């Protein structure tokens, strides 16, 4: 039954991507946004997202929280519709803000010098690696959470890598071996650091403990690879801005490693700032905080009794 379900899901997604591919970019993005904001807020999972927003950004009014949920679904619908158009977006629809000249430094660095690019599920996060590659000729191989459905996995991987122009590594033991091999070869790495990782550390995130992977900090120390924070913003429709921030130092002035917890905390400060400024562009559907998830589950239980 699972194979049949996977096949049906795969056929549906392939058909959907074909439809979006045949549409002009702006029409596809707009249609995806309309579908997202029309259907998404009515789904049960929106209650989880709302609980997350209420816990992380309690100063938002009820109307602002609801608007953030609607905007999140609009953005997510656009992301799906934009997959077939990622190369056009990366070439023509992304502008860069790099006040600290980080990109030229990476371009002019030694071929065996790694950089680790960190960002979050903001705006269309898929445009980050592709636009840096196509506009600046810098390749960032990417770590991703592998979908269970192999048909979905292969389709999305082909789209996000622009038909194999850079590599992706799944979050797994096999994936980590490939990551280490890639870094040893001097290749750069991109990581989305805002998802829950039960084997990580409990790090403060919006004032609440969140289980967080320390891989980006550990890899940075192991390979002496600077950590480069980058924020993706959706400006208008299918237009984006990527802002490159100062490198997060992983060593002190005397060359000793900084505590992993301090590196993660500094990275989280960036994420908190970005999310608070554009809450409608972050993916609030993750079970990011155990305490918030427990509250959501208890509220659901009370409603069902």
Number of C-alpha atoms within 10 A of each C-alpha: 6 8 10 9 11 16 16 13 15 19 14 13 17 16 12 13 22 13 13 22 16 11 16 10 21 16 15 26 24 19 17 23 24 17 16 22 20 14 13 20 21 11 8 9 13 19 17 20 24 20 20 22 24 16 17 19 16 12 11 14 11 12 9 14 21 18 15 22 27 22 22 29 29 26 29 26 24 26 23 20 28 28 25 24 24 24 20 16 19 22 16 14 17 22 17 17 14 15 11 12 12 15 18 11 10 18 12 10 12 10 11 12 18 24 24 25 25 21 21 22 20 26 26 24 19 20 28 24 22 26 25 19 18 16 14 13 11 17 19 23 25 23 20 16 13 17 13 9 15 14 18 19 14 13 16 21 18 16 18 25 20 17 13 11 13 15 20 22 19 16 13 13 9 10 15 15 11 16 24 15 12 17 22 14 13 17 20 22 26 24 19 17 22 23 18 18 15 11 10 13 17 17 19 17 21 18 10 16 15 24 21 23 20 18 15 22 24 15 19 20 19 12 16 15 23 22 26 21 21 23 23 25 21 18 12 8 15 22 16 22 19 20 15 20 18 15 16 16 18 23 16 10 9 6 8 10 14 15 12 16 15 13 20 23 14 12 21 19 13 16 25 16 12 19 21 16 10 16 23 25 25 26 20 24 18 14 17 20 23 14 13 20 17 12 16 19 12 12 13 13 10 9 8 7 5
